[in-house]
Amino acid sequence: MSLDLSTLNSYRDFMGEDADSFIEDIIRSYLNDAPRLLDTLKETITSGDTARFVRSAHTLKSNSATLGAGQLASMAAELEQAGKTTPLPELAGKVAAAGEELERVLQALKDYLNGG
C-alpha cells in the first residue's frame, strides 16, 4: 500500500474538528509540490547540481512521511543519502522508481480527497 491512512487519521484524532481542512490543505499542497520535486530530481541528474538534488530528495522524503507515504519517503531518503556520494546519473533508475511510487501515492491521495 502506497499510503498509510492511519497517519492522516491521526491528525483527525489530534485536531478534532479542524482536522479536515488541515488535511485537505496539506494534501493539496503535496499534490502540487511533489511532482515538482520529482521533476527537480530528474533535472539535476542532467545538470549535476548535487546540492539541489539532495535538498529536493530531503523535502520529498519529509513531505511524504508527513502524509503516510512511507515507501516513497524511504525511497527519497535513499536518494538523499546516495546523492551525497554517488554520481547523479547513476541514480536515474532510482529516481524513475520513485516517480512510479509517487504516481501511486498521488492517486491514493486523490481517492482520499474524493472520499474513496
N, CA, C and O atoms as a printed pandas DataFrame, in Angstrom:
     atom_number atom_name residue_name chain_id  residue_number  x_coord  y_coord  z_coord
0              1         N          MET        A               1    0.845   -1.188    0.000
1              2        CA          MET        A               1    0.000    0.000    0.000
2              3         C          MET        A               1    0.886    1.246    0.000
3              4         O          MET        A               1    1.826    1.356    0.786
4              5         N          SER        A               2    0.571    2.166   -0.883
5              6        CA          SER        A               2    1.386    3.364   -1.048
6              7         C          SER        A               2    1.126    4.428    0.007
7              8         O          SER        A               2    1.943    5.327    0.212
8              9         N          LEU        A               3   -0.023    4.320    0.678
9             10        CA          LEU        A               3   -0.404    5.356    1.634
10            11         C          LEU        A               3   -0.974    4.718    2.895
11            12         O          LEU        A               3   -1.917    3.929    2.833
12            13         N          ASP        A               4   -0.400    5.063    4.026
13            14        CA          ASP        A               4   -0.882    4.578    5.318
14            15         C          ASP        A               4   -1.873    5.611    5.854
15            16         O          ASP        A               4   -1.480    6.659    6.366
16            17         N          LEU        A               5   -3.148    5.301    5.730
17            18        CA          LEU        A               5   -4.188    6.257    6.120
18            19         C          LEU        A               5   -4.197    6.544    7.612
19            20         O          LEU        A               5   -4.754    7.556    8.037
20            21         N          SER        A               6   -3.599    5.690    8.408
21            22        CA          SER        A               6   -3.572    5.942    9.852
22            23         C          SER        A               6   -2.802    7.226   10.158
23            24         O          SER        A               6   -3.073    7.887   11.161
24            25         N          THR        A               7   -1.852    7.579    9.308
25            26        CA          THR        A               7   -1.117    8.832    9.513
26            27         C          THR        A               7   -2.055   10.025    9.364
27            28         O          THR        A               7   -2.057   10.925   10.203
28            29         N          LEU        A               8   -2.843   10.030    8.308
29            30        CA          LEU        A               8   -3.802   11.129    8.113
30            31         C          LEU        A               8   -4.871   11.118    9.200
31            32         O          LEU        A               8   -5.274   12.170    9.696
32            33         N          ASN        A               9   -5.319    9.937    9.562
33            34        CA          ASN        A               9   -6.351    9.835   10.597
34            35         C          ASN        A               9   -5.840   10.296   11.958
35            36         O          ASN        A               9   -6.627   10.759   12.784
36            37         N          SER        A              10   -4.549   10.177   12.201
37            38        CA          SER        A              10   -4.001   10.631   13.475
38            39         C          SER        A              10   -4.138   12.152   13.615
39            40         O          SER        A              10   -4.294   12.662   14.724
40            41         N          TYR        A              11   -4.081   12.872   12.495
41            42        CA          TYR        A              11   -4.315   14.321   12.554
42            43         C          TYR        A              11   -5.742   14.590   13.023
43            44         O          TYR        A              11   -5.989   15.497   13.818
44            45         N          ARG        A              12   -6.664   13.796   12.525
45            46        CA          ARG        A              12   -8.066   13.957   12.898
46            47         C          ARG        A              12   -8.237   13.718   14.394
47            48         O          ARG        A              12   -8.959   14.454   15.066
48            49         N          ASP        A              13   -7.572   12.685   14.913
49            50        CA          ASP        A              13   -7.656   12.384   16.340
50            51         C          ASP        A              13   -7.087   13.526   17.175
51            52         O          ASP        A              13   -7.619   13.860   18.233
52            53         N          PHE        A              14   -6.008   14.116   16.692
53            54        CA          PHE        A              14   -5.309   15.157   17.431
54            55         C          PHE        A              14   -6.011   16.511   17.321
55            56         O          PHE        A              14   -6.111   17.241   18.308
56            57         N          MET        A              15   -6.496   16.847   16.127
57            58        CA          MET        A              15   -7.005   18.193   15.868
58            59         C          MET        A              15   -8.519   18.313   15.954
59            60         O          MET        A              15   -9.045   19.424   16.017
60            61         N          GLY        A              16   -9.212   17.216   15.958
61            62        CA          GLY        A              16  -10.670   17.277   16.053
62            63         C          GLY        A              16  -11.299   17.915   14.839
63            64         O          GLY        A              16  -10.982   17.564   13.703
64            65         N          GLU        A              17  -12.198   18.861   15.084
65            66        CA          GLU        A              17  -12.994   19.440   14.001
66            67         C          GLU        A              17  -12.173   20.262   13.015
67            68         O          GLU        A              17  -12.622   20.479   11.890
68            69         N          ASP        A              18  -10.993   20.722   13.397
69            70        CA          ASP        A              18  -10.140   21.497   12.498
70            71         C          ASP        A              18   -9.348   20.615   11.543
71            72         O          ASP        A              18   -8.712   21.123   10.619
72            73         N          ALA        A              19   -9.377   19.321   11.749
73            74        CA          ALA        A              19   -8.515   18.415   11.002
74            75         C          ALA        A              19   -8.856   18.344    9.522
75            76         O          ALA        A              19   -7.953   18.303    8.687
76            77         N          ASP        A              20  -10.124   18.329    9.182
77            78        CA          ASP        A              20  -10.488   18.124    7.778
78            79         C          ASP        A              20   -9.882   19.172    6.852
79            80         O          ASP        A              20   -9.317   18.827    5.815
80            81         N          SER        A              21   -9.994   20.437    7.213
81            82        CA          SER        A              21   -9.445   21.480    6.345
82            83         C          SER        A              21   -7.910   21.431    6.343
83            84         O          SER        A              21   -7.282   21.688    5.316
84            85         N          PHE        A              22   -7.314   21.102    7.489
85            86        CA          PHE        A              22   -5.864   20.974    7.563
86            87         C          PHE        A              22   -5.386   19.837    6.657
87            88         O          PHE        A              22   -4.444   20.011    5.882
88            89         N          ILE        A              23   -6.029   18.686    6.755
89            90        CA          ILE        A              23   -5.643   17.533    5.945
90            91         C          ILE        A              23   -5.805   17.857    4.464
91            92         O          ILE        A              23   -4.931   17.547    3.655
92            93         N          GLU        A              24   -6.917   18.475    4.119
93            94        CA          GLU        A              24   -7.123   18.831    2.712
94            95         C          GLU        A              24   -6.041   19.785    2.225
95            96         O          GLU        A              24   -5.538   19.636    1.111
96            97         N          ASP        A              25   -5.681   20.764    3.048
97            98        CA          ASP        A              25   -4.639   21.717    2.668
98            99         C          ASP        A              25   -3.294   21.036    2.442
99           100         O          ASP        A              25   -2.621   21.311    1.448
100          101         N          ILE        A              26   -2.897   20.151    3.353
101          102        CA          ILE        A              26   -1.579   19.527    3.183
102          103         C          ILE        A              26   -1.586   18.552    2.004
103          104         O          ILE        A              26   -0.574   18.399    1.321
104          105         N          ILE        A              27   -2.710   17.899    1.766
105          106        CA          ILE        A              27   -2.788   17.003    0.601
106          107         C          ILE        A              27   -2.707   17.818   -0.688
107          108         O          ILE        A              27   -1.969   17.459   -1.605
108          109         N          ARG        A              28   -3.456   18.905   -0.759
109          110        CA          ARG        A              28   -3.440   19.719   -1.983
110          111         C          ARG        A              28   -2.049   20.317   -2.230
111          112         O          ARG        A              28   -1.606   20.397   -3.376
112          113         N          SER        A              29   -1.372   20.730   -1.181
113          114        CA          SER        A              29   -0.001   21.234   -1.330
114          115         C          SER        A              29    0.916   20.135   -1.860
115          116         O          SER        A              29    1.737   20.362   -2.749
116          117         N          TYR        A              30    0.758   18.949   -1.299
117          118        CA          TYR        A              30    1.575   17.817   -1.731
118          119         C          TYR        A              30    1.303   17.475   -3.196
119          120         O          TYR        A              30    2.235   17.208   -3.955
120          121         N          LEU        A              31    0.038   17.482   -3.591
121          122        CA          LEU        A              31   -0.316   17.173   -4.978
122          123         C          LEU        A              31    0.355   18.145   -5.944
123          124         O          LEU        A              31    0.699   17.765   -7.063
124          125         N          ASN        A              32    0.542   19.391   -5.524
125          126        CA          ASN        A              32    1.231   20.388   -6.355
126          127         C          ASN        A              32    2.746   20.278   -6.266
127          128         O          ASN        A              32    3.446   20.352   -7.276
128          129         N          ASP        A              33    3.244   20.100   -5.046
129          130        CA          ASP        A              33    4.688   20.182   -4.814
130          131         C          ASP        A              33    5.458   18.912   -5.159
131          132         O          ASP        A              33    6.552   18.993   -5.717
132          133         N          ALA        A              34    4.920   17.761   -4.845
133          134        CA          ALA        A              34    5.665   16.512   -5.017
134          135         C          ALA        A              34    6.063   16.264   -6.478
135          136         O          ALA        A              34    7.207   15.884   -6.727
136          137         N          PRO        A              35    5.173   16.461   -7.444
137          138        CA          PRO        A              35    5.611   16.269   -8.836
138          139         C          PRO        A              35    6.732   17.232   -9.237
139          140         O          PRO        A              35    7.611   16.876  -10.023
140          141         N          ARG        A              36    6.697   18.442   -8.697
141          142        CA          ARG        A              36    7.769   19.400   -8.995
142          143         C          ARG        A              36    9.097   18.947   -8.393
143          144         O          ARG        A              36   10.155   19.104   -9.003
144          145         N          LEU        A              37    9.025   18.388   -7.197
145          146        CA          LEU        A              37   10.253   17.875   -6.582
146          147         C          LEU        A              37   10.833   16.738   -7.406
147          148         O          LEU        A              37   12.048   16.656   -7.584
148          149         N          LEU        A              38    9.975   15.863   -7.907
149          150        CA          LEU        A              38   10.450   14.771   -8.754
150          151         C          LEU        A              38   11.064   15.327  -10.042
151          152         O          LEU        A              38   12.100   14.842  -10.495
152          153         N          ASP        A              39   10.429   16.338  -10.628
153          154        CA          ASP        A              39   10.984   16.970  -11.821
154          155         C          ASP        A              39   12.362   17.552  -11.533
155          156         O          ASP        A              39   13.266   17.457  -12.363
156          157         N          THR        A              40   12.522   18.150  -10.364
157          158        CA          THR        A              40   13.823   18.708   -9.977
158          159         C          THR        A              40   14.866   17.603   -9.868
159          160         O          THR        A              40   16.005   17.776  -10.302
160          161         N          LEU        A              41   14.480   16.468   -9.292
161          162        CA          LEU        A              41   15.422   15.351   -9.214
162          163         C          LEU        A              41   15.874   14.934  -10.613
163          164         O          LEU        A              41   17.061   14.694  -10.837
164          165         N          LYS        A              42   14.943   14.849  -11.543
165          166        CA          LYS        A              42   15.280   14.470  -12.923
166          167         C          LYS        A              42   16.184   15.513  -13.572
167          168         O          LYS        A              42   17.157   15.166  -14.242
168          169         N          GLU        A              43   15.862   16.791  -13.372
169          170        CA          GLU        A              43   16.649   17.874  -13.966
170          171         C          GLU        A              43   18.075   17.890  -13.431
171          172         O          GLU        A              43   19.028   18.093  -14.185
172          173         N          THR        A              44   18.215   17.676  -12.131
173          174        CA          THR        A              44   19.548   17.775  -11.528
174          175         C          THR        A              44   20.431   16.587  -11.901
175          176         O          THR        A              44   21.656   16.684  -11.828
176          177         N          ILE        A              45   19.836   15.485  -12.294
177          178        CA          ILE        A              45   20.640   14.365  -12.794
178          179         C          ILE        A              45   21.410   14.828  -14.025
179          180         O          ILE        A              45   22.573   14.470  -14.214
180          181         N          THR        A              46   20.758   15.618  -14.851
181          182        CA          THR        A              46   21.391   16.132  -16.065
182          183         C          THR        A              46   22.324   17.303  -15.761
183          184         O          THR        A              46   23.429   17.379  -16.298
184          185         N          SER        A              47   21.880   18.205  -14.908
185          186        CA          SER        A              47   22.674   19.413  -14.642
186          187         C          SER        A              47   23.836   19.159  -13.694
187          188         O          SER        A              47   24.818   19.900  -13.694
188          189         N          GLY        A              48   23.720   18.103  -12.882
189          190        CA          GLY        A              48   24.790   17.801  -11.936
190          191         C          GLY        A              48   24.750   18.630  -10.667
191          192         O          GLY        A              48   25.735   18.675   -9.930
192          193         N          ASP        A              49   23.645   19.280  -10.398
193          194        CA          ASP        A              49   23.510   20.118   -9.202
194          195         C          ASP        A              49   23.213   19.229   -7.992
195          196         O          ASP        A              49   22.056   19.021   -7.625
196          197         N          THR        A              50   24.264   18.719   -7.390
197          198        CA          THR        A              50   24.135   17.770   -6.294
198          199         C          THR        A              50   23.392   18.354   -5.105
199          200         O          THR        A              50   22.539   17.684   -4.522
200          201         N          ALA        A              51   23.701   19.595   -4.735
201          202        CA          ALA        A              51   23.049   20.211   -3.568
202          203         C          ALA        A              51   21.540   20.312   -3.778
203          204         O          ALA        A              51   20.768   20.033   -2.861
204          205         N          ARG        A              52   21.126   20.700   -4.955
205          206        CA          ARG        A              52   19.693   20.816   -5.254
206          207         C          ARG        A              52   19.030   19.440   -5.281
207          208         O          ARG        A              52   17.895   19.285   -4.832
208          209         N          PHE        A              53   19.733   18.451   -5.802
209          210        CA          PHE        A              53   19.219   17.078   -5.812
210          211         C          PHE        A              53   18.971   16.603   -4.385
211          212         O          PHE        A              53   17.893   16.098   -4.074
212          213         N          VAL        A              54   19.963   16.764   -3.523
213          214        CA          VAL        A              54   19.856   16.308   -2.135
214          215         C          VAL        A              54   18.743   17.062   -1.410
215          216         O          VAL        A              54   17.969   16.457   -0.668
216          217         N          ARG        A              55   18.658   18.353   -1.616
217          218        CA          ARG        A              55   17.618   19.167   -0.982
218          219         C          ARG        A              55   16.221   18.727   -1.430
219          220         O          ARG        A              55   15.312   18.615   -0.607
220          221         N          SER        A              56   16.052   18.481   -2.716
221          222        CA          SER        A              56   14.751   18.050   -3.243
222          223         C          SER        A              56   14.378   16.663   -2.720
223          224         O          SER        A              56   13.223   16.421   -2.370
224          225         N          ALA        A              57   15.347   15.760   -2.667
225          226        CA          ALA        A              57   15.088   14.425   -2.132
226          227         C          ALA        A              57   14.708   14.519   -0.653
227          228         O          ALA        A              57   13.809   13.812   -0.198
228          229         N          HIS        A              58   15.381   15.378    0.087
229          230        CA          HIS        A              58   15.075   15.562    1.507
230          231         C          HIS        A              58   13.646   16.076    1.690
231          232         O          HIS        A              58   12.909   15.575    2.539
232          233         N          THR        A              59   13.260   17.060    0.905
233          234        CA          THR        A              59   11.915   17.626    1.014
234          235         C          THR        A              59   10.859   16.595    0.632
235          236         O          THR        A              59    9.826   16.488    1.292
236          237         N          LEU        A              60   11.115   15.838   -0.429
237          238        CA          LEU        A              60   10.177   14.797   -0.831
238          239         C          LEU        A              60   10.046   13.744    0.265
239          240         O          LEU        A              60    8.950   13.255    0.539
240          241         N          LYS        A              61   11.157   13.406    0.882
241          242        CA          LYS        A              61   11.151   12.440    1.994
242          243         C          LYS        A              61   10.289   12.941    3.140
243          244         O          LYS        A              61    9.416   12.220    3.626
244          245         N          SER        A              62   10.525   14.154    3.569
245          246        CA          SER        A              62    9.802   14.712    4.715
246          247         C          SER        A              62    8.316   14.871    4.429
247          248         O          SER        A              62    7.477   14.496    5.248
248          249         N          ASN        A              63    7.997   15.423    3.274
249          250        CA          ASN        A              63    6.598   15.646    2.931
250          251         C          ASN        A              63    5.849   14.324    2.775
251          252         O          ASN        A              63    4.694   14.210    3.187
252          253         N          SER        A              64    6.494   13.344    2.190
253          254        CA          SER        A              64    5.866   12.035    2.008
254          255         C          SER        A              64    5.618   11.368    3.348
255          256         O          SER        A              64    4.559   10.779    3.561
256          257         N          ALA        A              65    6.571   11.452    4.243
257          258        CA          ALA        A              65    6.408   10.857    5.573
258          259         C          ALA        A              65    5.257   11.525    6.326
259          260         O          ALA        A              65    4.508   10.855    7.037
260          261         N          THR        A              66    5.118   12.827    6.173
261          262        CA          THR        A              66    4.051   13.565    6.848
262          263         C          THR        A              66    2.671   13.042    6.459
263          264         O          THR        A              66    1.748   13.050    7.274
264          265         N          LEU        A              67    2.533   12.589    5.219
265          266        CA          LEU        A              67    1.241   12.126    4.719
266          267         C          LEU        A              67    1.043   10.613    4.824
267          268         O          LEU        A              67   -0.024   10.099    4.489
268          269         N          GLY        A              68    2.061    9.911    5.285
269          270        CA          GLY        A              68    1.921    8.465    5.425
270          271         C          GLY        A              68    2.348    7.678    4.208
271          272         O          GLY        A              68    1.989    6.509    4.068
272          273         N          ALA        A              69    3.108    8.299    3.330
273          274        CA          ALA        A              69    3.629    7.614    2.150
274          275         C          ALA        A              69    5.015    7.061    2.491
275          276         O          ALA        A              69    6.035    7.543    2.000
276          277         N          GLY        A              70    5.019    6.043    3.341
277          278        CA          GLY        A              70    6.259    5.522    3.894
278          279         C          GLY        A              70    7.220    4.947    2.874
279          280         O          GLY        A              70    8.428    5.163    2.976
280          281         N          GLN        A              71    6.712    4.223    1.896
281          282        CA          GLN        A              71    7.587    3.633    0.880
282          283         C          GLN        A              71    8.282    4.725    0.076
283          284         O          GLN        A              71    9.482    4.640   -0.186
284          285         N          LEU        A              72    7.534    5.744   -0.313
285          286        CA          LEU        A              72    8.135    6.846   -1.068
286          287         C          LEU        A              72    9.107    7.626   -0.190
287          288         O          LEU        A              72   10.165    8.044   -0.661
288          289         N          ALA        A              73    8.765    7.825    1.066
289          290        CA          ALA        A              73    9.675    8.522    1.988
290          291         C          ALA        A              73   10.991    7.759    2.104
291          292         O          ALA        A              73   12.066    8.359    2.130
292          293         N          SER        A              74   10.898    6.444    2.171
293          294        CA          SER        A              74   12.098    5.615    2.254
294          295         C          SER        A              74   12.930    5.712    0.974
295          296         O          SER        A              74   14.157    5.806    1.029
296          297         N          MET        A              75   12.265    5.688   -0.156
297          298        CA          MET        A              75   12.976    5.818   -1.436
298          299         C          MET        A              75   13.659    7.176   -1.538
299          300         O          MET        A              75   14.794    7.269   -2.005
300          301         N          ALA        A              76   12.971    8.228   -1.102
301          302        CA          ALA        A              76   13.542    9.567   -1.149
302          303         C          ALA        A              76   14.714    9.698   -0.177
303          304         O          ALA        A              76   15.692   10.385   -0.470
304          305         N          ALA        A              77   14.615    9.043    0.971
305          306        CA          ALA        A              77   15.731    9.057    1.931
306          307         C          ALA        A              77   16.960    8.397    1.320
307          308         O          ALA        A              77   18.083    8.870    1.494
308          309         N          GLU        A              78   16.738    7.314    0.612
309          310        CA          GLU        A              78   17.853    6.630   -0.053
310          311         C          GLU        A              78   18.469    7.530   -1.123
311          312         O          GLU        A              78   19.690    7.585   -1.265
312          313         N          LEU        A              79   17.627    8.230   -1.871
313          314        CA          LEU        A              79   18.138    9.160   -2.877
314          315         C          LEU        A              79   18.909   10.304   -2.228
315          316         O          LEU        A              79   19.951   10.724   -2.730
316          317         N          GLU        A              80   18.388   10.801   -1.112
317          318        CA          GLU        A              80   19.053   11.891   -0.402
318          319         C          GLU        A              80   20.473   11.484    0.009
319          320         O          GLU        A              80   21.429   12.229   -0.205
320          321         N          GLN        A              81   20.589   10.319    0.588
321          322        CA          GLN        A              81   21.906    9.852    1.029
322          323         C          GLN        A              81   22.816    9.537   -0.154
323          324         O          GLN        A              81   23.984    9.925   -0.169
324          325         N          ALA        A              82   22.278    8.839   -1.135
325          326        CA          ALA        A              82   23.084    8.465   -2.296
326          327         C          ALA        A              82   23.542    9.689   -3.077
327          328         O          ALA        A              82   24.637    9.700   -3.639
328          329         N          GLY        A              83   22.706   10.713   -3.111
329          330        CA          GLY        A              83   23.051   11.920   -3.852
330          331         C          GLY        A              83   24.275   12.633   -3.316
331          332         O          GLY        A              83   24.899   13.425   -4.023
332          333         N          LYS        A              84   24.617   12.356   -2.079
333          334        CA          LYS        A              84   25.787   12.998   -1.468
334          335         C          LYS        A              84   27.092   12.375   -1.935
335          336         O          LYS        A              84   28.135   13.027   -1.880
336          337         N          THR        A              85   27.058   11.119   -2.396
337          338        CA          THR        A              85   28.307   10.421   -2.720
338          339         C          THR        A              85   28.323    9.752   -4.089
339          340         O          THR        A              85   29.391    9.391   -4.584
340          341         N          THR        A              86   27.168    9.583   -4.702
341          342        CA          THR        A              86   27.065    8.851   -5.964
342          343         C          THR        A              86   26.888    9.832   -7.113
343          344         O          THR        A              86   26.129   10.792   -6.985
344          345         N          PRO        A              87   27.565    9.614   -8.224
345          346        CA          PRO        A              87   27.317   10.464   -9.386
346          347         C          PRO        A              87   25.824   10.427   -9.748
347          348         O          PRO        A              87   25.235    9.353   -9.867
348          349         N          LEU        A              88   25.239   11.580   -9.918
349          350        CA          LEU        A              88   23.794   11.664  -10.103
350          351         C          LEU        A              88   23.260   10.832  -11.267
351          352         O          LEU        A              88   22.193   10.234  -11.127
352          353         N          PRO        A              89   23.946   10.762  -12.407
353          354        CA          PRO        A              89   23.409    9.932  -13.488
354          355         C          PRO        A              89   23.201    8.463  -13.087
355          356         O          PRO        A              89   22.349    7.781  -13.657
356          357         N          GLU        A              90   23.958    7.986  -12.130
357          358        CA          GLU        A              90   23.803    6.611  -11.666
358          359         C          GLU        A              90   22.516    6.412  -10.866
359          360         O          GLU        A              90   22.118    5.277  -10.602
360          361         N          LEU        A              91   21.871    7.502  -10.484
361          362        CA          LEU        A              91   20.645    7.420   -9.685
362          363         C          LEU        A              91   19.377    7.540  -10.527
363          364         O          LEU        A              91   18.274    7.564   -9.982
364          365         N          ALA        A              92   19.522    7.614  -11.838
365          366        CA          ALA        A              92   18.364    7.806  -12.717
366          367         C          ALA        A              92   17.327    6.696  -12.538
367          368         O          ALA        A              92   16.130    6.980  -12.520
368          369         N          GLY        A              93   17.753    5.459  -12.407
369          370        CA          GLY        A              93   16.814    4.351  -12.231
370          371         C          GLY        A              93   16.045    4.456  -10.932
371          372         O          GLY        A              93   14.852    4.158  -10.881
372          373         N          LYS        A              94   16.729    4.881   -9.878
373          374        CA          LYS        A              94   16.060    5.040   -8.584
374          375         C          LYS        A              94   15.087    6.214   -8.607
375          376         O          LYS        A              94   14.031    6.162   -7.976
376          377         N          VAL        A              95   15.434    7.251   -9.318
377          378        CA          VAL        A              95   14.519    8.388   -9.455
378          379         C          VAL        A              95   13.279    7.950  -10.236
379          380         O          VAL        A              95   12.161    8.334   -9.892
380          381         N          ALA        A              96   13.473    7.156  -11.276
381          382        CA          ALA        A              96   12.335    6.658  -12.054
382          383         C          ALA        A              96   11.431    5.782  -11.189
383          384         O          ALA        A              96   10.206    5.874  -11.278
384          385         N          ALA        A              97   12.027    4.938  -10.356
385          386        CA          ALA        A              97   11.231    4.091   -9.462
386          387         C          ALA        A              97   10.460    4.942   -8.456
387          388         O          ALA        A              97    9.304    4.651   -8.146
388          389         N          ALA        A              98   11.099    5.992   -7.948
389          390        CA          ALA        A              98   10.412    6.906   -7.031
390          391         C          ALA        A              98    9.254    7.594   -7.742
391          392         O          ALA        A              98    8.208    7.835   -7.141
392          393         N          GLY        A              99    9.437    7.907   -9.009
393          394        CA          GLY        A              99    8.362    8.524   -9.791
394          395         C          GLY        A              99    7.161    7.598   -9.935
395          396         O          GLY        A              99    6.016    8.046   -9.878
396          397         N          GLU        A             100    7.421    6.318  -10.121
397          398        CA          GLU        A             100    6.323    5.349  -10.210
398          399         C          GLU        A             100    5.578    5.252   -8.884
399          400         O          GLU        A             100    4.349    5.192   -8.859
400          401         N          GLU        A             101    6.321    5.237   -7.787
401          402        CA          GLU        A             101    5.687    5.189   -6.471
402          403         C          GLU        A             101    4.921    6.475   -6.209
403          404         O          GLU        A             101    3.835    6.450   -5.630
404          405         N          LEU        A             102    5.484    7.592   -6.632
405          406        CA          LEU        A             102    4.795    8.872   -6.461
406          407         C          LEU        A             102    3.444    8.852   -7.170
407          408         O          LEU        A             102    2.460    9.354   -6.626
408          409         N          GLU        A             103    3.379    8.293   -8.350
409          410        CA          GLU        A             103    2.100    8.222   -9.070
410          411         C          GLU        A             103    1.068    7.451   -8.256
411          412         O          GLU        A             103   -0.097    7.846   -8.205
412          413         N          ARG        A             104    1.478    6.359   -7.619
413          414        CA          ARG        A             104    0.554    5.584   -6.783
414          415         C          ARG        A             104    0.104    6.405   -5.575
415          416         O          ARG        A             104   -1.071    6.377   -5.208
416          417         N          VAL        A             105    1.021    7.125   -4.966
417          418        CA          VAL        A             105    0.696    7.963   -3.811
418          419         C          VAL        A             105   -0.273    9.072   -4.210
419          420         O          VAL        A             105   -1.257    9.323   -3.514
420          421         N          LEU        A             106    0.008    9.731   -5.328
421          422        CA          LEU        A             106   -0.862   10.817   -5.777
422          423         C          LEU        A             106   -2.279   10.310   -6.022
423          424         O          LEU        A             106   -3.253   10.972   -5.665
424          425         N          GLN        A             107   -2.388    9.134   -6.631
425          426        CA          GLN        A             107   -3.717    8.580   -6.880
426          427         C          GLN        A             107   -4.418    8.242   -5.567
427          428         O          GLN        A             107   -5.613    8.497   -5.416
428          429         N          ALA        A             108   -3.685    7.675   -4.624
429          430        CA          ALA        A             108   -4.271    7.336   -3.322
430          431         C          ALA        A             108   -4.737    8.597   -2.599
431          432         O          ALA        A             108   -5.785    8.585   -1.954
432          433         N          LEU        A             109   -3.977    9.675   -2.696
433          434        CA          LEU        A             109   -4.379   10.933   -2.064
434          435         C          LEU        A             109   -5.604   11.540   -2.730
435          436         O          LEU        A             109   -6.488   12.064   -2.052
436          437         N          LYS        A             110   -5.660   11.471   -4.052
437          438        CA          LYS        A             110   -6.844   11.967   -4.768
438          439         C          LYS        A             110   -8.067   11.153   -4.368
439          440         O          LYS        A             110   -9.143   11.712   -4.156
440          441         N          ASP        A             111   -7.910    9.841   -4.264
441          442        CA          ASP        A             111   -9.011    8.986   -3.841
442          443         C          ASP        A             111   -9.453    9.365   -2.424
443          444         O          ASP        A             111  -10.649    9.420   -2.138
444          445         N          TYR        A             112   -8.498    9.623   -1.552
445          446        CA          TYR        A             112   -8.796   10.012   -0.177
446          447         C          TYR        A             112   -9.623   11.301   -0.149
447          448         O          TYR        A             112  -10.609   11.406    0.581
448          449         N          LEU        A             113   -9.200   12.283   -0.961
449          450        CA          LEU        A             113   -9.932   13.556   -1.012
450          451         C          LEU        A             113  -11.347   13.373   -1.532
451          452         O          LEU        A             113  -12.269   14.087   -1.138
452          453         N          ASN        A             114  -11.502   12.403   -2.424
453          454        CA          ASN        A             114  -12.826   12.145   -3.025
454          455         C          ASN        A             114  -13.656   11.187   -2.199
455          456         O          ASN        A             114  -14.700   10.714   -2.650
456          457         N          GLY        A             115  -13.201   10.901   -0.995
457          458        CA          GLY        A             115  -13.966   10.061   -0.090
458          459         C          GLY        A             115  -13.867    8.574   -0.354
459          460         O          GLY        A             115  -14.657    7.791    0.172
460          461         N          GLY        A             116  -12.899    8.181   -1.167
461          462        CA          GLY        A             116  -12.785    6.767   -1.506
462          463         C          GLY        A             116  -11.620    6.172   -0.934
463          464         O          GLY        A             116  -11.378    4.981   -1.126
